[in-house]
Amino acid sequence: MSLEGKRIGFGFTGSHCTYDQVFPQLELLVEAGADVVPIVTYTVRTTDTKFGKAEDHVKKIESITGKQVITTMPEAEPLGPEYPLDCMVIAPLTGNSMSKLANALTDSPVLMAAKATMRNQQPVVLGISTNDALGLNGVNLMRLMASKLIYFIPYGQDNPYKKPNSLVSKMDYLPDTVEAALEHKQIQPVIVPYE
């Protein structure tokens, strides 16, 4: 399926160490002709880390998409009724945001956009990046894996010996996962070796 003209929401949550893997995939969606709507959590908008300044991350996202980033709940809410998306991507998706999504909590612009997309019976693609996916957050991962309209970018253990509970999506699969999700299919295999 072509991504040309598809309206794709793209949400960033606070796994700052994963942005370098995600930015090239965002560029690929834009190059494929998708109309990408960028959305960030409050953490992304305000938190400087050793991986860069919040302001610089937002500027880079805006530079790639050519659009102003959605940063508030009121800005995200119309993505349901007034300006619907064909697909919503959240990559990276932290364990914190994953647990909220799995338990129907909507406290950030990114989660509001996901909720709005599911309201319209459209797919939500998740690219996880969490040190706790095989720990206490495992129940939330499995809840989402079993949920209608939720699709995963294939993921694996990024460091099984030093961080045995950690899972990270292989972001290179992001465009293919979106294409499959637009047909309401989960790309397979969903659990892959992570190198």
Disulfide bonds with the S-S distance in Angstrom:
none
